[in-house]
Amino acid sequence: LAVGRSMTTMLTSCVVASPIRGEIRRIRRAKTAPRSVSIRARKDVDTLVRANLPSGLRSRAIQGPLRRGLVHRSPTRIASDAAKDDPEVELSDGVTLNRKAELASVVKFAVPLLATNIVTPLLTMTDTAFVGRCAADSVIQLAALGVSTPLTDYTVSLAAFIPAGLTNIVSNGVARGEGKESLASKTYGALIVSLTLSSIVAIVLNVWPDQLLTMLKTPPEVMAAAIEYTRIRSIAMPAAYLTAAAYAVLVARKDTTSPLACVCVAAAVNVLLDWIAVGVMGKGAAGAAWATTAALYAGAVAILGVLKRKGFTDAFPWGEFRWKDQIGPVMAFAGPITFLVFALLSIYTTLIIMSNALGVTVSAAHRIAGNIFAVAVLCGDPLIQAGQAFMPRYLLPAVPKRVAARKMAGLLQGVGLFTGFSASTACAFVCLFGGWAFTRDAAVVAQLRAVVVPVCAAVVTNIVSKSMYGVTVAAKQLGFLAAITGVGLVGFAGSLWWFKHNLIGSELYYWMWWVVAGYYGLAIAAIQVRSFGVPGIVKGSFHDDRKDTPAPATA
């Protein structure tokens, strides 16, 4: 029974009837059988024992060796006769997938993460709302916030390879049972990289904001306010980068409630300080920048404190710097992930530049539409992380069959479709009826309403593609993601070039959003073919060439 020599073992051997002993012997024989043979009734040992123990001893078994892990308790169920009778169970070389259980786990994992991802951009949206309603020259101030976004918000994404890589490293390490010291060393290295990169970005933004804003074609009347806003926000770069890395450590361990609590602290600080600096003191964009900076540092202190309390920093090799053990693991993700981020930054920055060139009204409307879009598509981010957290156990070398992996990928894609349409519905409602919460300018509100359909289409395709990105990253197909991103960029640039030379004004801005939706639609089609294939034409990465051999009859 593999329970050791404890008293519980002796009690169990005394009270368990002879049929269960035979069942346990059959399970032991099943574990040594070839993988190509499907064994009839491989049952989880602890479930079997608890089902046959007298009721008075079940709780002792659960509290004793069974809970301490002396009896095998796999996170994925062992294949059994239930695979024949239960359509929710799929056999995959000894590993089964219960769709209802996995869906419940994904929802439990994603809902706090979704709340976290929605609250985070509220720091920026709060700035937009207070400045738009309280600043004396609200249109100019809103435009200043809009042109500064690529420098203050999007630059954080330049280090997206750190949280992405750290999530992958920690989640796979935990699944393999990697030692605490090894994981702590890799986490320490990732935090060092975050601090270094964020310091460099802060210096660049503080020293050369006017040159960078000129490259973004900032209107002259907006330049002064935009420079001040950018310089103040640059101070918060270390806080933003460290928060993202710490967030990844917790999420990789499937702790999604602690990050939510920390983000709520930051949001509360931001709202309070925005009200004081912008609403009461009338400082406009500069006051909003100081409020967001203070809020980001409050959130960073909170989430780093969580890491310390949970003991994830106890084994940090303070003062040591080793590339192979500390820096190398996360830097392996730098190339492909940075290229993906560069592509997204290029797309959103191009939209900002082109909208700025269409006038102050379109620029201000894009500031609002871009913020609404950014919040809506964050609903898909938990699905990227869910793919990395839930897929690895179906992709281990010990599980060569890919039936369960294919089913899990399909489940995540279905969740992505539901989430995408739900988020797009909320996005449409805000664009149509919530514009007045951000500005009092009727022309800006009208321009926002004019693009509601393509913006919502872009939301749907973005979220569905994210549900498939996570699966692809979990399968470590980063080269493929980089390739389709490159093709998508070429298509995006060509489409914008054509529209720019054939359309003008608001009509051009309208079709710009359709180009964004098409970019993500192309990614969905490519990943769908890559993962699931096309029947009779292309074999996907989750394709199995052979099926399980039926088990021989047993007495």
N, C-alpha and C positions, 0 to 999 in steps of 0.2 A: 504493500500500500504506500510505500515511500513516505511514511509519516514519522520515521525515526524510531527511537527507542523510548519514547515518552509513555507516560501512563495512559494517555488517550489511545495510543496504539493497542495497549493490552485490553482496555475496556472495549474498544471497537471489535477486536478479534473475539471477545467473549460473547458479545450481544448480537453481532451480525449473523444472520442465518446463513446456512451453507450455500444457497443460491447466489448470494452476492459474492461469496468467495470465488465461485466459478466464473462469475461475471468479471471480477477483477483479473483473474488469470487470463481470460480471453482478451481483455483490454491490453494486458502486457504483450500478448502475442501479436495483437493488432499493430502495436507501435513498431514492431520489428518487421512488419510485412512490407513488400515493395510498394512504392508510391503509385505505381501504375495500376494496382489492384484496389478497388473500392471495398473497404471492410464494412460488413454489415454491422451497424450499431457501434461506432466508436463513441463512447460516452464520457463526459467529464467526470473524473473520479470523485471530486468532492460533492458534486450533485448526486451521484450514485450513493455515496455513503450517507449523506444527510437524508436521502429519501428512504433509506432502510433502517436508520437508527431509531430507537425508541424516542418518543418526543422529549423525554427528559434529558437526553444526551445530545440532542441536536444543537442546542445553543452552546454547549461546552465545546463541541467540535468546531463550531463556527468561531468561537472566541479563541480556541487553542491553535493547534497546528495548521488547520485549514486556513485561518486568517493570516498566520505568519508566513504562508507561502510554501510550507513543506509539501503540500499537495498541489499538483499542477492546476493552475487557474489561468487559462489563456484569455487575453482580451478578446480574441476571436473564438467563436465556439468550435468545438470539435465536431466534425461531420458525423451524422448519425442517421438512424432510420427516419428522423424528422425531415431530412432532405428529400425523401421520397414522397412524404405526405403533405408537407407544408410548402406551398408555392412561394413563401417569403424567404425560404432558405435556399441558397445556391451553393452547390458543392464546387470547391476550387482547390483540388489536391489536398484535402484534409482541412481546409479552412472554409468556414461558411459565413455568409452575410445575411443578417436579419434586417430587412429594409426598414421595418418599423422601428426597431431599436436604434439603428444607425441614424435614421431621420430624427428621432428624438434627441440623440446625442448631438447631432449637428445643430439642431435648433437651440439646445441648451448652451452649446459652445458659442453660437453666432449671435444670439440676441444681446447679451451684454457687450459683445464686441461691436455689434451694430450701433448700440447706444453710444459707445465710446467714440466710434468713427463719426457719428453725427454731431456729437457735442464738440469735438475738436475743431471743425471749421466754423462753429458758432463764434469762436473767438474773433474770426475775421468778419463774419456776418454781423456780429454785434457792433463792430466798428462801423460797418457800412450803414446800419440802421441809425445809429446815434449821429453819425456825421451827416447823413442824408436829411435827417429831420431837425437837427439842432444847429448845424453850422449856418452862418449867415450866407455864405456863397456856396451852397450845398452842391451845385453841379460841378464847380471847379474842384471842390474838395473830394467829391466822389470820383472824379476823373483821376485825381492824384492817387487815390487808393488803387484805382484800376490799373494804372500804368506801373505802379510799384509792385504789384502782385508777382510778376515773374521773378523779381529780385528778392523779395522778402519771404514768399511762400514756396514758389517752385524750386528755389535753390536748395531747400531742405531735401527735395527729392533726388538731388545729385548724390546723396549718400544712401539712397534707397537700397543699395546692395548690402548695406550693413544689417538693417532689420530683416531683409529677405534672407540673407545668408545665415544670420544668427538663428532665425526661426527654423530653418532647415537643419542646421548643425545640432541645435539643442534637441529638437523633436526626434531626430534620428538617433542621437546619442542616448536619450532616455529610453527609446524603444530597444536599443541594443544592450542597455545596462551599462553604459559607459561610466567610468568613475567620476566622483564628485570633483576631484582635483583637475582632471582633464577638461571637464566642461567649464569649470571656473576659470581655467587658464584661457580658454577660447573666448569666453565672455569678457574677461579682462582685456584681452587684445582688441576685441571689437569696440569696447568703450574708449580705449586709447585712440583708435582710428577715428572714432566719432569726434572726440575732443579736438584732435589735430585738424581734421578737415573743417570743422565748424569755426575754429579760430581763423583759419585762412580765409574762409568765406566772409567772416565778420570784418576782417581787415580790408578786403577788397571792396565790400559794400560801403564801408565808412570813408574810404579814401577816394574812390572814383565813382560816386553815384551819378554825377552829372554826365559823365561820358557814357555810362551804361544806359541811362534814361534817354540820352540823345539817340543811341542805337535803336531804342524802342519807339522812336519817332514821337516822343512826348510833345504835346502842343506847348508853345511858349508860355501861355497863360497858366499852365498847370505845373511848370517845371519847378518853381521855388517850393511849393507845397510838397511835391513828390520827393524832392531831394531831402527835405527835412524828415519826412515820414520814413524814407529808406534808411537814413543814418540811425535813427532811433531804433528801428526794428532790427538793424544789424547786431545790436548789443545782445539780442536774444538768441542768436544762432547756436551758441553752445548748449543752451537749455533745450532747444528744439531737437538737436541731434542726439543728445544724451537720452532724452525722453523716448525717442523712437527706438533706440537700442534696448533700453530697459523694458519697454513695452513688448518687444519681440521675445525677450527672455521669458516673460510671464505667459505670453500667449502660447509659446512653444510647449509649455508645461500645462496647457489647457486651463490656465487661470485667467479668466476674462472679466472677473468682477473687480479685482484690484485695480487694473488700469482704468476701469470705468469710474471708480471712486476718485482716483487721482485727477482724471480729466474734469470731473464735476467740481473739484476744488478750484482748478484753474479757471473754469467757466464762471464760477461765482465771483472770483476775484476780478475777472475781466469785466463783467457786467457792472459791478460796484464802481470800479475805477473809471469805466467809460461814462457812467452817469455823472461822476464827480468832475472828470477832466473835460468832457465834451458838453454834457448837458448843463452843468452848473458853472464851470469856469470858462466855457466857450473856447476851448483851445483847438477845436476842429480836428484835422487829420493828425496833427502832432500829439494832441491829447490822447487820441485813440491809439497811436503807436506806443506811447508810454504805458497805457493800460494793458495792451496785449503783451508787451515785454515783461511787465511784472507778473502777469498771469502765467506766462510760459515758465518763468523761474519757479513760481509756486508749484506748478505741476511737476517740474523736474525734481524738486526737493522731495515732493510726496512720493513719486514712483521709485526714486533711488532709495528712499527710506524703506519702502516695501521690500525691495531686493535684500536689503540688509537684515530686516526682521525675519525674512524667510530663510536666511542663512546662505543665500546664493553668493554672497561676497566673502564668506568666511575663509574660503580656500584661495582667494585672489593672491597671485604672486607679486605683491606690491614691490615696486622698484625694479622688477625684472622685465626685460624686453627680449623675446625670442621670436624670430620671424616664423619658423616652422611650426611651433606649438601654439603661438598666441595670435600672430597677425596673419600668417599664411592661410588658415582655414577660411576666414571671412573674406580675404582678398581674392580668393579663387572665384568668388561671385562677382567681382568688380566689373570685369569686362562685359559679359552678356547682360547683366542687370542694368549697368550704367547705360549701355546702348539702348535698351528698352525705355529707360527713363528719358534719355536724350530725345528719343523719338516723340514721346508724349509731351515733353517740354517744348519741342519744336512746333508741335501742332498747336498747343494752347498759346504759345507766344506768338505764333503767326496770326492766330485769330485776334489777339490783342492788338498787334501792329496794324492789321488791316482794318479793324474797327476804329482804332485811333485815327487812321487816315480818312475815315468817312465822316469825321466831325465829332464835336463834343457830345451831341445827343446820342449818337450811336455808341460812342465810347462809354458814356455813363450807363446806357442800357445794357451794354455787354458786361459791365462790372456787376450788375445785378444778375443778369442771366447766367454769367459764368459762376457766380457764387451759388446760385440755386442748382445749377448743373453739378457743381463740385460736391455739394452736400448730398444730392440724390445718388450720384454714382458711388459715393462712399458706402452705400448699402451693399455693394458688391465686394468690398474689401474683405469682409469676414469669410467669404467663400474662397478667396485665394488662400487664406490661412487655414481654412477647414480642409482644403485639398491637401495641403502640406501636413496637416496634423492627422488626418484620417486615412489617407491613401497608403503611406509607407508600409503598413503591416500586410497589405495585399500585394505589395511589390517586392517583398524580400526574396532573395535567391532561394530560400527554403520553400517558397510557394511559387513554383514555376508556372502553374496554371493561372490564367488571367480572367476566368469567369467572374469571380467576385470583384476583381478590380474594375472590370467593365461595368458591372452593375453599380458599384459605388460611384464611378465617374458619371454614369447616367443619372443617378440620384442627385448628385451635386448640380448637374446641368438643369435638371427639373426645378430644383430649388432656385437656381439662377433665373429661370424664366419667370417663375412666380414673383420673385423679388424685383425683377426688372420691370414688369408691368405694374406692380404695386407702387414702386418708386416713381415711375413715369406719370402715374395718375396723380400722385401728390405734387409732382413737379408742375403738371399742367394747372392744377388748382392754384398753386402759389403764383405762377406766371400770370394767370388770368385775373385773379382777384386779390393778390397780395402785393402788387407793385407799389401801392400807396404806402405800404409800411417802410419802404426804402427811400422814397423820394416824393416830393410834391409837384414835380414837373410833369405836366400832362403829356408832353411830347415823348419823354423818356418812357413813361408807362405804356403809351401806345406802341412804341417800338418794341418793348418787351413782349407785349401780347402778340405782335405780328410773327414772332419766331417760335411760338409755343409748340407747334407740331414738330418741326425738325429737332428742336431741343429734346423733346420727349422721346423721339426716335433714337437719338444719340444716347439717351439714358438707358433705354432697353438694351441696345446692342452692346454698350459698354459693360453693363452688369452681367449679361450672359457670357460675354467673352472672359470676364474675370473668373466666373465659375469654372471655366475650362482652362484658364491660365494656371490655376492652383494645381490641377491634376497634372498638367504638363511639367510644371516645375518639380512636383513630387517625383515624376518619372525621370527627372534630370535631363530633360530634352531642351536645354537652354539654347543650344545651337539652332534648333528648329525655330524656337521663338524669335531669336535674333533674325533669322532668315525671313520669316513672314513679316516681321516688323520692317525690315528693309524694303521689301516689295510694297508693303502698305504705304510707306513714306513716299515712294516714287509715285504711286497712284494718287496720294493725297496732294503732292506738289503739282502734278500734272493737271488734276481737276481744278485746283484753285487758280492755276495759271490761265486755264481756259475761261473760267467764270470771270476772272478779273478783267479779261480782255473783251468780254461780251456783255457784262452786266455792270450796273453802277448803283450807288446809293443803297437804300434799304433792301432792294432786291438782291444785291450781291451779298449783303449780310445774311439774308435768309438762306441762300444756297450754301453759304459757308458752313452752316450747321448740318446741312444734308451731307456734305463731304465728310464731316466728322462721323456721322452715323454710318456712312459707307465704309470708312476705314475700319471700324470695329466689326462691321458685318463681314468683311473680307477675312478678318482674323477668326471669326466664328467658323466660317466655312472651311478654312485651312486646318484648324485644330480638330474639327469634326472628322474630316477625312483622315487625318493623321492618327487620331485615337481610335476611331471606330471603323474606319475603312469604308469602302463602297462594295456591297455584296457582289461577288463575281468579277470585280475589277481590281480593287485595291484592298490589301490586308492591313488593318489598323495595328497599332502597337499593342493593343489588348486582345489581339486575335490568338486563338488556340488552334494549332494544326490538327490536334487529335483530341478525342473525347476520352473520358475515363472508361476503362474496361469494366464491364459489369462484374460484380463480385460473384464468385461461385457460391452455390448453395452450401449452407453449413448446417450441421445437425443441431 
